[in-house]
Amino acid sequence: MQAMDSAQSHLLQIAQRVRAAAADATPLRIRGGGTKDFHGLALQGELLDTRALAGVVSYEPSELVVTVRAGTPLAEVEALLAAQGQCLAFEPPHFDGDSSNATVGGMVAAGLSGPARASVGAVRDFVLGLEMINGQGELLRYGGQVMKNVAGYDVSRLMAGSWGALGLITEVSLKVLPVAPAEATLRFECTQQQALDWLNAWGGQPLPLNASCWLQEEGAAQGVLYLRLRGARAAVQAACERLGGERMHSAAADWQACREQQLPWFTARAPGHALWRLSVPQTAPALALPDGCTGPLIEWHGALRWVQAPRALGHALRALAKAAGGSATLFRSEAAGQPGAEPDFDAQAADATAALHARLKQAFDPAGIFNRGRLAAAW
């Protein structure tokens, strides 16, 4: 009861501060653990820390749903689920060295998913409902704790990936899943195009594909495809026998390093090179990257391609991704830990999309106080 009263008190204080900021047009910068401050434009506004809004509200293992306050450490929630043999299947990255700072609210606001995203879905697919404070200091609740609870606009999932520009998430209900009974990682030496062809072919077959990663180390004649299988023991074993390759017996740490961008490919970034994220259709062929680029490292069965390149090549990378039916975003700047210095969210480039975002911003945050400049220089 005392913890609940404390959380309610913090909630009221935050709502009052938001109303005061809206009246004075004072920008506020929403921050949980700050583990994703490197992404997006320069951070602006007075700090509004969410970590006081912490704690598990309810957890029903038999119902596969957990409800937590936004400032709750992500690692704490993952440990709670693991004790019951359950997990957040989309493998949210922490981007935190000791994995203690990332929060659940930041996870939803960033909308970033890990290696399993192409097989199980994204963060937004697991958000059942949430509570938020809008730009007028109003406490609003959307969705609930079951899948069939949406009438009208699905605001709960709209908040996933909004980077705090629409409002402050205070509480969220998430669908969780049982940990798969069996897992195996297979290794194949192959070219980039061969890996893409295999992944596209396997994707149309009844195989327990869960995650994939292709990369080529410097000086190597060809690259390596790592394929993770998850599911029933019989299904995983049958897939291993059918697909062949070399079975890796201690690959869990490598997948975690891939999720956290701690693989040598990520950490050995050349000076002056930013990290670019290219989102393209899984069926897109190998891309002819401009000279001066390093990569790609390919995830999500071909749909996510990481490239290291100077900022000056951004226009060429965006054009290349667009021609393939996708988009390119500057994910990490040249200097470690520093945010970008230009609009790097491709969604803002399209007039129609930008206009839609502006209307949403006006509806949720009419005074424009939340995370000003984080997604677009205009708001």
Disulfide bonds with the S-S distance in Angstrom:
none
